[in-house]
Amino acid sequence: VQLVESGGGLVQPGGSLRLSCAASGLIFSSYYMSWYRRAPGKERELVAGISGAGRNPFYADSVQGRFTISRDNAMNTVYLQMNSLKPEDTAEYYCNAHSDYFKGYYWGQGTQVTVSS
């Protein structure tokens, strides 16, 4: 199984980025997909999650109304659209795939997001 994130970078406060996570080696539509982040000196934080069918997205309070998670099961890809970015959104962002049925739990390698003027 591979999860490959992309789309990170340096952006000014108020700007936008879209992260992508391309999955392979698993039955993608059967996995709950999540985005986590870890800022320097802080614990890993669940940012957003979405079911295999693309319903019932979850958002952390800190990103509610600014971030949108979506998935394209035909492309085996999950996205995180990040708008109105703030310096406190600076972190390494990780994609996670989870399935109780297949007993699978996988991580991507991460992509860095830096929000700074």
Summary of the structure (lengths in Angstrom):
residues: 117
radius of gyration: 13.5
end to end distance: 37.0
largest distance: 44.6
contacts: 359
relative contact order: 0.32
helix: 5%
strand: 52%
